[in-house]
Amino acid sequence: MPAPQPPGAGLRPADPRFRRALLALAATGVAAFAMIYVVQPLLPLVSRDLGVDATRASLLVSVSTLAIAVAVLPFARLSERLGRGRLMVLGLAAAAAAGILAAFAPSFALLLVARGVQGVALAAVPAAAVAWVAENIDPGSVTRVAGLYIAGTTVGGMGGRVLGGVVADVASWRTALLVVALVGAALTAAAFLLLPGGITARTRTVRDTPAGRGPAAGRAARVRLYVLAGLAMAMFVGIYNVIGYRTSAPPFLLGTGIGSMFYLTYLAGTATSSLAGRLERRAGLRTTALVGLAACLAGVGLTVPDSLVLVWVGLAVVAAGFFMVHATASANAARLSPRPSDGSGLYTFAYYLGSSVGGVVLGQAWELGAWGGTVVASVALIGAATVVAVGLPRRTVGARTA
């Protein structure tokens, strides 16, 4: 039986509930992102089976991410009334149910509706997860725990694509949607059983501000984190959207199956997102963000030569740098906000807005200048993100309970 903590104290690594929280948050991240991205490798099969072109089929991804962006802010407020943990579990359960319905949708229109509903339900996870961490975890461990949640999202995004593709190869795309939805339901049950409850008990909290500064500086830092999220995500999603075109074109001419293996480079982000908290504790917020962006820049540079090995390594370095930035920025957006749910919700909105814009911008860059144009656009986005990150506070003070 763990010793009771003082009022307002967050969970610390010595508390057995801390490990349960880590496992629960990892499960929610894996489940949510597996269900979001499972459809991506299935799009050609959906086009062939339901008679829709590639542009319409791609809406199955866009409608979910757009629904998340639209629903995340209302859900962030709802989490304050309903409870962060409860909202996450209910959202995941509803998303799994929508995923099962999507597997049996008789038409493309109904499939699109099911994916939209699934996106709305999944918005509950990013709306509440990092805010739950900011309120329930000891301030010194917030970025570490948020980073482990982000690591779970990278595993889920990669695992959903890979599992969906493998199942579709041996069965059908409908079976792939069904299997991933059932896996999501199982992970939801695990999160429900593991997630500690009753820690914050609706206490009113006063959140972090940059060390030695006032609320205005805290607001400025939050805005910088939102802009940083949008710019970094625009670069990252755009790179991964376009890489398939490059690997399928001369001189590589890879098939879809082999080309999809480049998603395995996400594993580099899984590692760095879980380590970002340690670096931030030693070097501070600003330095951690700048190190991540420098890695992104180096990774993009490595992809320039016509070498599959260098392209692979470059993408891994880009993923490593991006998820370091993402883990650090998302944790601090919640920590620096007087209302962690608002900070987390606005961060998620900016993140998915950047995703939508980046796909268009880097897609146009590819059309205009092939991979050279893509690299130029990516470097421009990284440069803009670096300018934003330079203005971040070096460190933040731990959250305190009022």
C-alpha positions as CSV (number, residue, x, y, z in Angstrom):
1,M,0.0,0.0,0.0
2,P,1.7,3.2,-1.1
3,A,2.1,6.0,1.5
4,P,-0.4,8.8,1.0
5,Q,1.0,11.8,-0.8
6,P,0.6,15.4,0.4
7,P,-2.5,17.2,-0.9
8,G,-1.9,18.4,-4.5
9,A,1.3,16.3,-5.0
10,G,1.6,14.4,-8.2
11,L,2.5,10.8,-8.6
12,R,6.2,10.1,-8.3
13,P,8.3,7.3,-9.7
14,A,8.4,5.5,-6.3
15,D,4.6,5.2,-6.2
16,P,3.3,2.0,-7.7
17,R,0.5,4.0,-9.3
18,F,3.1,5.8,-11.4
19,R,4.0,2.7,-13.3
20,R,0.2,1.9,-13.8
21,A,-0.2,5.4,-15.2
22,L,2.7,4.9,-17.7
23,L,1.2,1.6,-18.9
24,A,-2.3,3.1,-19.2
25,L,-1.1,6.2,-21.1
26,A,0.9,4.0,-23.5
27,A,-2.1,1.9,-24.1
28,T,-4.3,4.9,-24.9
29,G,-1.6,6.3,-27.3
30,V,-1.2,3.0,-29.1
31,A,-5.0,2.4,-29.4
32,A,-5.8,5.9,-30.6
33,F,-3.2,6.2,-33.3
34,A,-3.5,2.7,-34.6
35,M,-7.2,3.4,-35.2
36,I,-6.5,6.8,-36.9
37,Y,-3.9,5.5,-39.3
38,V,-4.8,1.9,-40.0
39,V,-6.7,3.0,-43.2
40,Q,-3.7,4.7,-44.8
41,P,-2.1,1.5,-46.4
42,L,-5.6,0.2,-47.3
43,L,-6.6,3.1,-49.6
44,P,-5.7,1.4,-52.9
45,L,-7.8,-1.6,-51.8
46,V,-10.7,0.6,-50.8
47,S,-10.5,2.4,-54.2
48,R,-10.6,-0.9,-56.1
49,D,-13.4,-2.5,-54.0
50,L,-15.7,0.6,-53.7
51,G,-14.9,2.2,-57.1
52,V,-13.6,5.5,-55.8
53,D,-10.5,7.4,-57.0
54,A,-7.4,8.0,-54.9
55,T,-8.4,11.6,-54.1
56,R,-11.8,10.5,-52.6
57,A,-10.2,7.5,-50.9
58,S,-7.7,9.8,-49.1
59,L,-10.6,11.5,-47.4
60,L,-10.8,8.5,-45.1
61,V,-7.6,9.8,-43.5
62,S,-8.4,13.5,-43.7
63,V,-11.9,13.3,-42.3
64,S,-10.6,11.6,-39.1
65,T,-7.8,14.1,-38.5
66,L,-10.0,17.1,-39.3
67,A,-12.7,15.7,-36.9
68,I,-10.0,15.5,-34.2
69,A,-8.9,19.1,-34.8
70,V,-12.5,20.3,-34.6
71,A,-13.6,18.3,-31.6
72,V,-10.5,18.6,-29.4
73,L,-11.2,22.0,-27.9
74,P,-14.8,21.2,-26.8
75,F,-13.6,17.8,-25.5
76,A,-10.8,19.6,-23.5
77,R,-13.5,21.6,-21.7
78,L,-15.7,18.6,-21.2
79,S,-12.8,16.7,-19.6
80,E,-12.8,19.2,-16.8
81,R,-16.4,18.2,-15.9
82,L,-16.4,14.6,-16.8
83,G,-12.9,13.8,-15.7
84,R,-9.8,13.3,-17.9
85,G,-9.4,9.6,-17.5
86,R,-13.1,8.9,-17.9
87,L,-13.3,10.9,-21.1
88,M,-10.2,9.1,-22.6
89,V,-11.7,5.7,-21.9
90,L,-15.2,6.6,-23.2
91,G,-13.7,8.2,-26.4
92,L,-11.5,5.1,-27.1
93,A,-14.5,2.8,-26.6
94,A,-16.7,4.9,-28.9
95,A,-13.8,4.9,-31.5
96,A,-13.5,1.2,-31.4
97,A,-17.2,0.8,-31.9
98,A,-17.1,3.2,-34.9
99,G,-14.1,1.2,-36.3
100,I,-16.2,-2.0,-36.1
101,L,-19.1,-0.3,-37.9
102,A,-16.6,1.0,-40.5
103,A,-15.5,-2.6,-41.3
104,F,-19.1,-3.5,-42.3
105,A,-20.0,-0.2,-44.0
106,P,-21.8,-1.2,-47.3
107,S,-20.8,2.0,-49.2
108,F,-18.1,4.5,-49.3
109,A,-20.3,7.3,-48.0
110,L,-21.2,5.3,-44.9
111,L,-17.5,4.3,-44.5
112,L,-16.6,8.0,-44.6
113,V,-19.3,8.8,-42.0
114,A,-17.9,6.1,-39.7
115,R,-14.4,7.4,-40.0
116,G,-15.6,10.9,-39.2
117,V,-17.4,9.6,-36.1
118,Q,-14.3,7.7,-35.1
119,G,-12.2,10.9,-35.4
120,V,-14.6,12.8,-33.2
121,A,-14.4,10.1,-30.6
122,L,-10.6,9.8,-30.8
123,A,-10.3,13.6,-30.1
124,A,-11.0,12.7,-26.5
125,V,-7.5,11.2,-26.1
126,P,-5.3,14.2,-27.2
127,A,-7.8,16.5,-25.5
128,A,-7.3,14.9,-22.1
129,A,-4.1,12.8,-22.0
130,V,-1.4,15.4,-21.5
131,A,-3.7,17.5,-19.3
132,W,-4.2,14.4,-17.1
133,V,-0.4,14.1,-16.9
134,A,0.1,17.8,-16.0
135,E,-2.4,17.5,-13.2
136,N,-1.6,14.1,-11.8
137,I,2.2,13.6,-12.2
138,D,4.9,15.1,-10.2
139,P,6.2,18.3,-12.0
140,G,9.7,16.9,-12.4
141,S,8.4,13.9,-14.3
142,V,5.7,15.5,-16.5
143,T,7.7,15.7,-19.7
144,R,9.0,12.1,-19.1
145,V,5.5,10.7,-18.8
146,A,4.1,12.8,-21.6
147,G,7.0,11.6,-23.7
148,L,6.1,8.0,-23.0
149,Y,2.5,8.7,-24.1
150,I,3.9,10.2,-27.3
151,A,6.0,7.1,-27.7
152,G,2.8,5.1,-27.5
153,T,1.3,7.2,-30.3
154,T,4.3,6.5,-32.5
155,V,4.0,2.8,-31.9
156,G,0.3,3.0,-32.6
157,G,0.6,5.0,-35.8
158,M,3.3,2.6,-37.1
159,G,1.6,-0.5,-35.8
160,G,-1.8,0.3,-37.1
161,R,-0.4,0.8,-40.6
162,V,1.7,-2.4,-40.5
163,L,-0.9,-4.6,-38.9
164,G,-3.6,-3.3,-41.2
165,G,-1.4,-4.0,-44.3
166,V,-0.5,-7.5,-43.2
167,V,-4.1,-8.5,-42.4
168,A,-5.3,-7.0,-45.6
169,D,-2.8,-9.1,-47.5
170,V,-4.0,-12.3,-46.1
171,A,-7.7,-11.4,-45.8
172,S,-9.3,-8.1,-46.8
173,W,-9.3,-4.4,-45.9
174,R,-12.5,-4.9,-44.0
175,T,-10.9,-7.6,-41.9
176,A,-8.0,-5.3,-41.3
177,L,-10.3,-2.5,-40.0
178,L,-12.1,-5.0,-37.8
179,V,-8.9,-6.5,-36.3
180,V,-7.4,-3.1,-35.4
181,A,-10.7,-1.9,-33.9
182,L,-10.8,-5.0,-31.7
183,V,-7.2,-4.5,-30.7
184,G,-8.2,-0.9,-29.8
185,A,-11.1,-2.2,-27.7
186,A,-8.7,-4.5,-25.8
187,L,-6.3,-1.7,-25.1
188,T,-9.1,0.5,-24.0
189,A,-10.1,-2.1,-21.4
190,A,-6.5,-2.2,-20.2
191,A,-6.3,1.5,-19.9
192,F,-9.6,1.5,-17.9
193,L,-8.2,-1.0,-15.5
194,L,-4.7,0.6,-15.1
195,L,-5.3,4.3,-15.1
196,P,-5.1,5.6,-11.5
197,G,-8.1,7.7,-10.4
198,G,-9.1,10.1,-7.7
199,I,-5.7,11.9,-7.4
200,T,-6.5,15.5,-8.2
201,A,-10.1,15.5,-6.9
202,R,-11.0,18.7,-8.8
203,T,-8.4,20.8,-7.0
204,R,-7.8,24.2,-8.6
205,T,-4.3,24.5,-9.8
206,V,-2.0,27.3,-10.7
207,R,0.2,26.2,-13.5
208,D,3.8,26.9,-14.5
209,T,5.2,30.1,-15.9
210,P,8.7,30.6,-17.2
211,A,11.1,30.9,-14.3
212,G,11.2,34.4,-12.9
213,R,8.5,35.8,-15.1
214,G,4.8,36.6,-14.9
215,P,1.6,35.4,-16.6
216,A,2.2,37.4,-19.8
217,A,5.4,35.6,-20.4
218,G,3.6,32.3,-19.8
219,R,1.0,33.2,-22.5
220,A,3.8,34.2,-24.9
221,A,5.6,30.8,-24.3
222,R,2.3,28.9,-24.9
223,V,1.7,30.7,-28.2
224,R,5.3,29.9,-29.3
225,L,4.7,26.2,-28.4
226,Y,1.5,26.1,-30.5
227,V,3.2,27.7,-33.5
228,L,6.2,25.4,-33.1
229,A,3.8,22.4,-33.1
230,G,2.2,23.5,-36.3
231,L,5.4,24.2,-38.2
232,A,7.2,21.0,-37.0
233,M,4.2,18.8,-37.8
234,A,3.8,20.5,-41.2
235,M,7.4,19.5,-42.1
236,F,7.1,16.0,-40.7
237,V,3.8,14.9,-42.2
238,G,4.7,16.5,-45.5
239,I,8.0,14.6,-45.7
240,Y,6.2,11.3,-45.0
241,N,3.5,12.0,-47.5
242,V,5.9,12.7,-50.3
243,I,8.5,10.0,-49.5
244,G,6.4,7.3,-51.2
245,Y,6.5,9.3,-54.5
246,R,10.3,9.5,-54.3
247,T,10.9,5.8,-53.6
248,S,8.5,4.7,-56.3
249,A,10.2,7.0,-58.9
250,P,13.6,6.6,-60.6
251,P,16.2,5.7,-59.6
252,F,14.6,3.6,-56.8
253,L,11.4,2.3,-58.4
254,L,10.3,0.5,-55.2
255,G,7.0,-1.3,-55.0
256,T,4.3,-0.2,-52.5
257,G,5.0,-3.0,-50.0
258,I,8.7,-2.4,-49.7
259,G,8.2,1.4,-49.8
260,S,5.8,1.2,-46.9
261,M,8.6,-0.2,-44.7
262,F,10.0,3.3,-44.4
263,Y,7.3,3.9,-41.8
264,L,9.4,1.7,-39.5
265,T,11.7,4.8,-39.1
266,Y,9.0,6.0,-36.7
267,L,10.7,3.7,-34.1
268,A,13.4,6.4,-33.8
269,G,10.8,8.8,-32.6
270,T,9.5,6.2,-30.1
271,A,12.9,6.2,-28.5
272,T,13.5,10.0,-28.4
273,S,10.0,10.9,-27.3
274,S,10.5,8.8,-24.2
275,L,13.9,10.3,-23.6
276,A,12.9,13.9,-24.1
277,G,12.0,14.4,-20.5
278,R,15.5,13.5,-19.3
279,L,17.1,15.9,-21.7
280,E,14.8,18.7,-20.7
281,R,15.6,18.2,-17.0
282,R,19.3,18.6,-17.8
283,A,19.3,21.1,-20.6
284,G,16.0,22.9,-20.4
285,L,13.0,23.5,-22.6
286,R,14.6,25.8,-25.2
287,T,17.7,23.6,-25.7
288,T,15.7,20.4,-26.0
289,A,13.5,21.9,-28.7
290,L,16.5,23.3,-30.6
291,V,18.3,20.0,-30.4
292,G,15.3,18.2,-31.9
293,L,15.0,20.8,-34.7
294,A,18.7,20.5,-35.5
295,A,18.2,16.7,-35.8
296,C,15.3,17.3,-38.2
297,L,17.5,19.6,-40.3
298,A,20.3,17.0,-40.4
299,G,17.9,14.2,-41.3
300,V,16.5,16.2,-44.2
301,G,20.0,16.8,-45.5
302,L,20.8,13.1,-45.4
303,T,17.9,12.3,-47.7
304,V,19.3,14.4,-50.5
305,P,21.6,11.8,-52.2
306,D,20.1,9.0,-54.2
307,S,20.9,6.3,-51.7
308,L,18.2,4.2,-50.1
309,V,20.4,3.7,-47.0
310,L,20.8,7.5,-46.5
311,V,17.1,8.1,-47.2
312,W,16.3,5.5,-44.5
313,V,18.7,7.0,-42.0
314,G,17.7,10.5,-42.8
315,L,14.0,9.7,-42.2
316,A,14.9,8.0,-38.9
317,V,16.8,11.2,-37.8
318,V,13.9,13.4,-38.8
319,A,11.5,11.2,-36.8
320,A,13.9,11.2,-33.8
321,G,14.2,15.0,-33.9
322,F,10.5,15.7,-34.5
323,F,9.2,13.5,-31.7
324,M,11.7,15.1,-29.3
325,V,10.2,18.5,-30.1
326,H,6.7,17.2,-30.0
327,A,7.0,15.4,-26.6
328,T,8.6,18.4,-25.0
329,A,6.3,21.0,-26.5
330,S,3.1,19.1,-25.8
331,A,4.0,18.5,-22.1
332,N,4.9,22.2,-21.6
333,A,1.8,23.5,-23.4
334,A,-0.3,21.9,-20.7
335,R,2.1,22.7,-17.8
336,L,2.3,26.4,-18.8
337,S,-1.5,26.8,-19.0
338,P,-3.7,27.9,-16.1
339,R,-6.2,25.4,-17.6
340,P,-4.2,22.3,-18.7
341,S,-7.0,21.1,-20.9
342,D,-7.1,24.4,-22.8
343,G,-3.3,24.2,-23.3
344,S,-3.4,20.7,-24.4
345,G,-6.4,21.3,-26.6
346,L,-5.0,24.3,-28.4
347,Y,-1.7,22.5,-28.9
348,T,-3.5,19.6,-30.5
349,F,-5.5,21.9,-32.7
350,A,-2.3,23.6,-33.9
351,Y,-0.7,20.2,-34.4
352,Y,-3.4,18.8,-36.7
353,L,-3.8,22.1,-38.5
354,G,-0.1,21.9,-39.3
355,S,-0.6,18.4,-40.5
356,S,-3.2,19.5,-42.9
357,V,-1.2,22.5,-44.2
358,G,2.1,20.6,-44.4
359,G,0.6,17.9,-46.6
360,V,-0.5,20.5,-49.2
361,V,2.6,22.6,-49.0
362,L,5.1,19.8,-49.4
363,G,2.9,18.1,-52.0
364,Q,3.1,21.2,-54.1
365,A,6.8,21.5,-53.5
366,W,7.2,17.9,-54.9
367,E,5.1,18.8,-57.9
368,L,7.2,21.9,-58.6
369,G,10.6,20.7,-57.8
370,A,10.6,16.9,-57.0
371,W,12.7,16.0,-54.0
372,G,14.8,19.1,-54.3
373,G,11.7,21.2,-53.9
374,T,10.5,19.1,-51.0
375,V,13.9,19.6,-49.2
376,V,13.8,23.4,-49.7
377,A,10.3,23.6,-48.3
378,S,11.2,21.4,-45.4
379,V,14.2,23.4,-44.5
380,A,12.1,26.6,-44.7
381,L,9.6,25.1,-42.2
382,I,12.4,24.0,-39.9
383,G,14.0,27.4,-40.1
384,A,10.8,29.1,-39.1
385,A,10.3,26.7,-36.2
386,T,13.8,27.4,-35.0
387,V,13.1,31.1,-34.9
388,V,10.1,30.4,-32.8
389,A,11.9,28.0,-30.5
390,V,14.7,30.5,-29.8
391,G,12.2,32.6,-27.9
392,L,11.1,29.9,-25.6
393,P,12.1,30.1,-21.9
394,R,15.1,28.1,-21.0
395,R,13.3,26.4,-18.1
396,T,9.9,26.2,-16.5
397,V,9.1,26.1,-12.8
398,G,7.2,23.0,-11.5
399,A,3.5,23.2,-11.2
400,R,2.1,24.1,-7.8
401,T,-1.4,23.4,-6.3
402,A,-3.3,26.4,-5.0
